Amino acid sequence: MDAKITLSFDKQIIEKAKQYAEKQNISLSRLMEYLLDKITSDDYSSLEDLPVSDWVTAVSEGKAEYITKKRKRSKLKDEYKNRKK
């Protein structure tokens, strides 16, 4: 059974959340319900205990390194064309 509540947020946060919810094809209400369900379903004693993606933790611990193979431009073009087949 649904119940209504009134919440106040920064206007910019609301706009970004609405855009995100629209991209996910859900209402802002259902998005908030989902998020609240997730954070209240486990034992988190504080906000700092909420789970954070591994990559966020890794990046926050030091400088991120992006390692790419050096390839000739013509080779990259050939690889791109071959992927489309």
N, CA and C atoms as an extended XYZ file, in Angstrom:
255
Properties=species:S:1:pos:R:3:atomname:S:1:resname:S:1:resid:I:1 pbc="F F F"
N         0.842       -1.182        0.000 N   MET     1
C         0.000        0.000        0.000 CA  MET     1
C         0.881        1.238        0.000 C   MET     1
N         0.630        2.144       -0.908 N   ASP     2
C         1.416        3.367       -1.003 CA  ASP     2
C         0.958        4.386        0.034 C   ASP     2
N         1.922        5.157        0.534 N   ALA     3
C         1.644        6.264        1.448 CA  ALA     3
C         2.396        7.480        0.920 C   ALA     3
N         1.836        8.644        1.077 N   LYS     4
C         2.467        9.866        0.583 CA  LYS     4
C         3.263       10.536        1.681 C   LYS     4
N         4.416       11.125        1.259 N   ILE     5
C         5.231       11.926        2.174 CA  ILE     5
C         5.671       13.178        1.432 C   ILE     5
N         6.083       14.172        2.164 N   THR     6
C         6.601       15.395        1.561 CA  THR     6
C         8.065       15.527        1.940 C   THR     6
N         8.909       15.715        0.922 N   LEU     7
C        10.343       15.876        1.134 CA  LEU     7
C        10.801       17.159        0.462 C   LEU     7
N        11.861       17.745        0.965 N   SER     8
C        12.438       18.940        0.349 CA  SER     8
C        13.870       18.644       -0.072 C   SER     8
N        14.181       18.979       -1.329 N   PHE     9
C        15.517       18.777       -1.876 CA  PHE     9
C        15.949       20.039       -2.607 C   PHE     9
N        17.232       20.174       -2.828 N   ASP    10
C        17.767       21.237       -3.656 CA  ASP    10
C        17.158       21.099       -5.057 C   ASP    10
N        16.766       22.206       -5.658 N   LYS    11
C        16.081       22.195       -6.961 CA  LYS    11
C        16.916       21.507       -8.041 C   LYS    11
N        18.218       21.752       -8.050 N   GLN    12
C        19.090       21.135       -9.060 CA  GLN    12
C        19.156       19.621       -8.876 C   GLN    12
N        19.158       19.163       -7.642 N   ILE    13
C        19.175       17.724       -7.361 CA  ILE    13
C        17.886       17.083       -7.880 C   ILE    13
N        16.770       17.751       -7.652 N   ILE    14
C        15.489       17.224       -8.114 CA  ILE    14
C        15.479       17.101       -9.635 C   ILE    14
N        15.969       18.124      -10.329 N   GLU    15
C        15.988       18.086      -11.792 CA  GLU    15
C        16.870       16.954      -12.304 C   GLU    15
N        18.038       16.783      -11.698 N   LYS    16
C        18.929       15.700      -12.119 CA  LYS    16
C        18.306       14.342      -11.814 C   LYS    16
N        17.646       14.231      -10.685 N   ALA    17
C        17.001       12.966      -10.314 CA  ALA    17
C        15.846       12.654      -11.266 C   ALA    17
N        15.089       13.660      -11.657 N   LYS    18
C        13.993       13.456      -12.609 CA  LYS    18
C        14.529       12.967      -13.949 C   LYS    18
N        15.608       13.569      -14.408 N   GLN    19
C        16.217       13.153      -15.671 CA  GLN    19
C        16.718       11.714      -15.578 C   GLN    19
N        17.340       11.388      -14.457 N   TYR    20
C        17.842       10.025      -14.268 CA  TYR    20
C        16.684        9.028      -14.261 C   TYR    20
N        15.632        9.341      -13.514 N   ALA    21
C        14.477        8.448      -13.430 CA  ALA    21
C        13.853        8.259      -14.806 C   ALA    21
N        13.756        9.324      -15.565 N   GLU    22
C        13.179        9.230      -16.915 CA  GLU    22
C        14.015        8.302      -17.799 C   GLU    22
N        15.344        8.422      -17.707 N   LYS    23
C        16.223        7.544      -18.489 CA  LYS    23
C        16.055        6.082      -18.076 C   LYS    23
N        15.721        5.860      -16.801 N   GLN    24
C        15.530        4.508      -16.302 CA  GLN    24
C        14.100        4.013      -16.527 C   GLN    24
N        13.264        4.891      -17.088 N   ASN    25
C        11.870        4.570      -17.393 CA  ASN    25
C        11.050        4.242      -16.141 C   ASN    25
N        11.320        4.994      -15.076 N   ILE    26
C        10.537        4.863      -13.843 CA  ILE    26
C        10.202        6.253      -13.325 C   ILE    26
N         9.268        6.323      -12.426 N   SER    27
C         8.910        7.616      -11.847 CA  SER    27
C         9.926        7.985      -10.765 C   SER    27
N         9.970        9.253      -10.459 N   LEU    28
C        10.850        9.720       -9.386 CA  LEU    28
C        10.446        9.077       -8.058 C   LEU    28
N         9.159        8.893       -7.851 N   SER    29
C         8.680        8.247       -6.623 CA  SER    29
C         9.209        6.819       -6.506 C   SER    29
N         9.138        6.064       -7.603 N   ARG    30
C         9.623        4.673       -7.575 CA  ARG    30
C        11.136        4.619       -7.421 C   ARG    30
N        11.834        5.594       -8.013 N   LEU    31
C        13.294        5.660       -7.848 CA  LEU    31
C        13.638        5.875       -6.373 C   LEU    31
N        12.973        6.818       -5.740 N   MET    32
C        13.226        7.092       -4.321 CA  MET    32
C        12.859        5.883       -3.464 C   MET    32
N        11.748        5.240       -3.795 N   GLU    33
C        11.335        4.047       -3.062 CA  GLU    33
C        12.413        2.960       -3.174 C   GLU    33
N        12.919        2.772       -4.388 N   TYR    34
C        13.961        1.770       -4.618 CA  TYR    34
C        15.215        2.091       -3.792 C   TYR    34
N        15.663        3.347       -3.855 N   LEU    35
C        16.869        3.742       -3.116 CA  LEU    35
C        16.686        3.605       -1.610 C   LEU    35
N        15.548        4.032       -1.112 N   LEU    36
C        15.289        3.911        0.319 CA  LEU    36
C        15.207        2.453        0.750 C   LEU    36
N        14.618        1.619       -0.102 N   ASP    37
C        14.553        0.190        0.195 CA  ASP    37
C        15.957       -0.406        0.278 C   ASP    37
N        16.825       -0.024       -0.673 N   LYS    38
C        18.190       -0.557       -0.685 CA  LYS    38
C        18.969       -0.153        0.563 C   LYS    38
N        18.904        1.108        0.932 N   ILE    39
C        19.725        1.548        2.067 CA  ILE    39
C        19.165        1.111        3.415 C   ILE    39
N        17.888        0.765        3.448 N   THR    40
C        17.310        0.331        4.724 CA  THR    40
C        17.216       -1.182        4.847 C   THR    40
N        17.581       -1.917        3.796 N   SER    41
C        17.452       -3.373        3.848 CA  SER    41
C        18.646       -4.059        4.495 C   SER    41
N        19.769       -3.383        4.620 N   ASP    42
C        20.958       -3.953        5.245 CA  ASP    42
C        21.289       -3.205        6.529 C   ASP    42
N        22.261       -3.715        7.237 N   ASP    43
C        22.654       -3.081        8.497 CA  ASP    43
C        23.730       -2.033        8.275 C   ASP    43
N        23.314       -0.822        8.046 N   TYR    44
C        24.241        0.298        7.912 CA  TYR    44
C        24.072        1.169        9.148 C   TYR    44
N        25.132        1.285        9.913 N   SER    45
C        25.028        2.076       11.139 CA  SER    45
C        25.197        3.573       10.882 C   SER    45
N        25.752        3.929        9.716 N   SER    46
C        25.900        5.345        9.374 CA  SER    46
C        25.951        5.491        7.861 C   SER    46
N        25.898        6.718        7.386 N   LEU    47
C        25.971        6.966        5.947 CA  LEU    47
C        27.308        6.499        5.368 C   LEU    47
N        28.359        6.576        6.175 N   GLU    48
C        29.680        6.145        5.718 CA  GLU    48
C        29.729        4.638        5.453 C   GLU    48
N        28.805        3.874        6.026 N   ASP    49
C        28.781        2.431        5.837 CA  ASP    49
C        28.103        1.999        4.540 C   ASP    49
N        27.437        2.926        3.862 N   LEU    50
C        26.751        2.560        2.622 CA  LEU    50
C        27.761        2.043        1.607 C   LEU    50
N        27.389        1.025        0.831 N   PRO    51
C        28.337        0.449       -0.130 CA  PRO    51
C        28.693        1.429       -1.245 C   PRO    51
N        29.943        1.384       -1.651 N   VAL    52
C        30.435        2.228       -2.730 CA  VAL    52
C        31.058        1.312       -3.776 C   VAL    52
N        30.854        1.634       -5.027 N   SER    53
C        31.419        0.806       -6.093 CA  SER    53
C        32.921        0.641       -5.907 C   SER    53
N        33.427       -0.534       -6.262 N   ASP    54
C        34.850       -0.817       -6.123 CA  ASP    54
C        35.715        0.178       -6.872 C   ASP    54
N        35.268        0.571       -8.078 N   TRP    55
C        36.104        1.485       -8.864 CA  TRP    55
C        36.183        2.864       -8.230 C   TRP    55
N        35.124        3.288       -7.544 N   VAL    56
C        35.158        4.580       -6.865 CA  VAL    56
C        36.178        4.517       -5.731 C   VAL    56
N        36.168        3.430       -4.993 N   THR    57
C        37.128        3.250       -3.916 CA  THR    57
C        38.547        3.230       -4.468 C   THR    57
N        38.756        2.517       -5.563 N   ALA    58
C        40.088        2.427       -6.155 CA  ALA    58
C        40.586        3.792       -6.622 C   ALA    58
N        39.718        4.546       -7.272 N   VAL    59
C        40.114        5.859       -7.757 CA  VAL    59
C        40.407        6.797       -6.595 C   VAL    59
N        39.632        6.701       -5.545 N   SER    60
C        39.823        7.612       -4.419 CA  SER    60
C        41.093        7.315       -3.635 C   SER    60
N        41.658        6.123       -3.816 N   GLU    61
C        42.866        5.760       -3.090 CA  GLU    61
C        44.135        6.226       -3.777 C   GLU    61
N        44.048        6.669       -4.986 N   GLY    62
C        45.246        7.116       -5.686 CA  GLY    62
C        44.923        7.568       -7.090 C   GLY    62
N        45.969        7.932       -7.811 N   LYS    63
C        45.806        8.416       -9.175 CA  LYS    63
C        45.369        7.275      -10.092 C   LYS    63
N        44.353        7.521      -10.888 N   ALA    64
C        43.869        6.506      -11.827 CA  ALA    64
C        44.830        6.412      -13.004 C   ALA    64
N        45.081        5.199      -13.451 N   GLU    65
C        45.939        4.981      -14.603 CA  GLU    65
C        45.142        4.315      -15.697 C   GLU    65
N        45.238        4.876      -16.890 N   TYR    66
C        44.569        4.291      -18.036 CA  TYR    66
C        45.648        3.773      -18.975 C   TYR    66
N        45.732        2.477      -19.108 N   ILE    67
C        46.762        1.864      -19.921 CA  ILE    67
C        46.116        1.380      -21.214 C   ILE    67
N        46.620        1.885      -22.309 N   THR    68
C        46.110        1.466      -23.618 CA  THR    68
C        47.273        0.991      -24.469 C   THR    68
N        46.955        0.140      -25.421 N   LYS    69
C        47.961       -0.331      -26.356 CA  LYS    69
C        48.170        0.742      -27.409 C   LYS    69
N        49.412        0.966      -27.773 N   LYS    70
C        49.695        1.903      -28.854 CA  LYS    70
C        49.586        1.154      -30.163 C   LYS    70
N        48.678        1.619      -31.021 N   ARG    71
C        48.475        0.990      -32.317 CA  ARG    71
C        48.447        2.053      -33.396 C   ARG    71
N        48.823        1.642      -34.584 N   LYS    72
C        48.771        2.566      -35.715 CA  LYS    72
C        47.322        2.862      -36.052 C   LYS    72
N        47.116        4.050      -36.565 N   ARG    73
C        45.763        4.494      -36.912 CA  ARG    73
C        45.091        3.546      -37.912 C   ARG    73
N        45.856        3.064      -38.898 N   SER    74
C        45.280        2.159      -39.904 CA  SER    74
C        44.838        0.846      -39.273 C   SER    74
N        45.578        0.370      -38.275 N   LYS    75
C        45.216       -0.868      -37.585 CA  LYS    75
C        43.920       -0.664      -36.787 C   LYS    75
N        43.784        0.463      -36.129 N   LEU    76
C        42.560        0.768      -35.381 CA  LEU    76
C        41.353        0.799      -36.324 C   LEU    76
N        41.550        1.413      -37.488 N   LYS    77
C        40.477        1.504      -38.467 CA  LYS    77
C        40.047        0.104      -38.926 C   LYS    77
N        41.023       -0.764      -39.186 N   ASP    78
C        40.718       -2.139      -39.590 CA  ASP    78
C        39.983       -2.899      -38.491 C   ASP    78
N        40.427       -2.731      -37.236 N   GLU    79
C        39.773       -3.406      -36.110 CA  GLU    79
C        38.326       -2.949      -35.970 C   GLU    79
N        38.094       -1.659      -36.158 N   TYR    80
C        36.742       -1.119      -36.055 CA  TYR    80
C        35.849       -1.704      -37.151 C   TYR    80
N        36.345       -1.741      -38.360 N   LYS    81
C        35.559       -2.283      -39.471 CA  LYS    81
C        35.247       -3.765      -39.258 C   LYS    81
N        36.214       -4.518      -38.738 N   ASN    82
C        36.016       -5.950      -38.521 CA  ASN    82
C        34.998       -6.244      -37.409 C   ASN    82
N        34.868       -5.364      -36.438 N   ARG    83
C        33.897       -5.552      -35.352 CA  ARG    83
C        32.470       -5.429      -35.844 C   ARG    83
N        32.264       -4.635      -36.847 N   LYS    84
C        30.905       -4.390      -37.353 CA  LYS    84
C        30.364       -5.566      -38.155 C   LYS    84
N        31.221       -6.495      -38.540 N   LYS    85
C        30.786       -7.623      -39.369 CA  LYS    85
C        30.044       -8.656      -38.583 C   LYS    85
